[in-house]
Amino acid sequence: MSLYDDAVLVLKGHEGQDELRQSYLDHLAAHPDGIWKACHSGHVTASALVIDPERGRVLLTLHRKLRMWLQMGGHCEPGDATLAAAALREATEESGMAGLTLLPGGPVRLDRHPIPPPCHTHYDVQYAALAPPGAVEAISGESLDLRWFAYDEVAGVADGSVAQLLEATRARL
């Protein structure tokens, strides 16, 4: 199965956010290259909120280009077999943590947002990744900083989409 086929199956199976989910499916139907960064009309991305439920905290990255506190994530790559694998790869690369595992149940939510040209839209498929006990983070070249935030601090440092992702993740836990 191709990554494109996986994305369509994942989106068809995602519960909730029906109108937004359909816009993702419509985009992919119109753009067979819609999972790749080269698709300038917009493309699917995969992200994961790294969470430590035992300590009530999440790890956010200060994104180098956007200068915002965000969950880990980014573009799909040819070696990604699934959207889940892309989200886990991105979370591992950007957090520097080995042993992350995705929260069962597929994506936690979807978030479509504009980005600067040449691309115009990211169709982000958002997962949650559980940090293993004792995991230590390490800043990657894509980050200006990495920091753990208590659940109640997130809304004060990150944008609304990250706060919504945390809320949806906590509801699934």
C-alpha positions in Angstrom: 0.0 0.0 0.0 1.3 3.4 -0.9 1.6 6.3 1.6 -1.2 8.1 -0.4 -3.5 5.1 0.0 -2.7 4.9 3.7 -3.5 8.6 4.1 -6.9 8.1 2.4 -7.7 5.1 4.6 -6.6 6.9 7.7 -8.7 9.9 6.9 -11.8 7.9 5.9 -11.5 6.2 9.3 -11.0 9.3 11.4 -14.1 10.1 13.5 -15.2 13.6 14.1 -14.2 16.8 12.3 -16.4 15.6 9.4 -16.3 18.8 7.2 -12.5 19.2 7.7 -11.8 15.5 7.1 -13.8 15.7 3.9 -11.7 18.7 2.8 -8.6 16.6 3.2 -10.1 13.8 1.2 -11.2 16.2 -1.5 -7.7 17.7 -1.7 -6.1 14.3 -2.1 -8.6 13.3 -4.7 -7.8 16.4 -6.7 -4.0 16.2 -6.1 -2.5 12.7 -6.3 0.8 14.3 -5.2 -1.0 15.9 -2.2 1.1 14.1 0.4 4.4 15.6 -0.8 6.0 18.9 -0.1 6.3 19.5 -3.8 2.5 19.9 -4.1 2.3 23.7 -3.8 -1.4 23.9 -3.6 -1.1 22.2 -0.2 0.0 18.9 1.2 -0.6 16.5 4.0 1.8 16.7 7.0 2.1 14.4 10.0 2.7 15.6 13.6 2.7 14.2 17.1 2.3 15.8 20.5 4.9 14.2 22.8 3.2 13.7 26.1 4.3 12.4 29.6 0.9 11.7 31.2 2.5 10.5 34.5 4.0 13.9 35.1 1.2 15.9 33.4 3.4 17.6 30.8 4.0 17.9 27.1 7.2 18.5 25.1 7.0 21.4 22.6 9.6 22.6 20.1 10.3 26.3 19.4 10.1 26.0 15.7 13.2 27.5 14.0 11.3 29.1 11.0 8.0 30.0 12.6 9.3 30.9 16.0 6.3 29.4 17.7 6.0 26.6 20.3 4.5 23.6 18.5 4.2 19.9 18.6 6.8 17.9 16.7 5.9 17.2 13.0 6.5 17.9 9.4 6.5 16.7 5.9 6.1 13.1 4.7 9.2 11.5 3.2 9.5 8.7 0.6 10.6 6.2 3.3 7.4 6.7 5.3 5.2 3.7 4.9 2.2 5.3 6.8 1.1 8.6 8.2 1.6 7.2 11.7 5.2 6.2 10.8 5.8 9.8 9.5 4.4 11.3 12.7 6.5 9.0 14.8 9.7 9.6 12.8 9.2 13.4 13.1 8.5 13.2 16.8 11.6 11.1 17.3 13.9 13.3 15.1 12.7 16.6 16.6 12.6 15.4 20.3 15.8 13.4 20.2 14.0 10.7 22.2 14.2 7.0 21.5 11.3 4.7 22.4 8.3 7.0 21.7 5.1 5.1 21.0 2.0 6.5 19.4 -1.2 6.7 21.5 -3.4 3.9 20.1 -6.5 4.8 18.0 -5.0 6.7 15.1 -4.9 10.4 14.7 -6.1 12.5 17.6 -7.3 15.4 15.4 -6.8 17.3 12.1 -5.6 20.8 11.7 -5.5 22.7 8.4 -3.4 25.9 8.5 -1.9 28.3 6.1 1.8 28.6 5.6 4.0 31.0 3.7 4.6 30.5 0.0 5.5 28.7 -2.1 3.1 26.3 -0.4 -0.1 27.6 0.9 -1.7 25.0 3.2 -0.7 22.2 5.5 -3.3 19.5 6.0 -1.8 18.3 9.3 -2.8 14.8 10.6 -2.1 15.0 14.4 -1.1 12.1 16.6 0.1 11.9 20.2 3.3 10.1 21.2 3.9 8.8 24.7 7.3 9.5 26.1 9.0 6.5 27.8 9.9 6.8 31.5 13.3 8.6 31.9 13.5 9.8 28.3 15.8 12.7 27.7 15.1 15.2 25.0 17.8 16.6 22.6 17.4 19.7 20.4 17.5 19.0 16.6 18.5 21.4 13.9 14.9 22.2 13.3 14.4 23.7 16.7 15.5 26.8 18.6 14.5 25.1 21.9 12.7 22.2 23.4 10.9 22.5 26.6 8.5 20.5 28.8 5.3 22.4 29.7 2.7 21.4 32.3 -0.7 20.9 30.8 -2.1 24.2 32.2 0.9 26.2 30.7 0.3 25.1 27.1 -2.5 27.6 26.3 -0.3 30.5 27.5 2.7 29.6 25.2 1.3 27.9 22.2 -1.4 28.7 19.7 -4.9 27.4 19.9 -4.3 24.4 17.7 -1.7 23.0 20.1 -4.1 23.6 23.0 -6.9 21.8 21.1 -4.5 18.9 20.3 -3.6 18.6 24.0 -7.3 18.7 25.0 -8.2 16.0 22.5 -5.1 13.9 23.6 -6.1 14.1 27.3 -9.7 13.1 26.4 -8.3 10.0 24.7 -6.1 9.1 27.6 
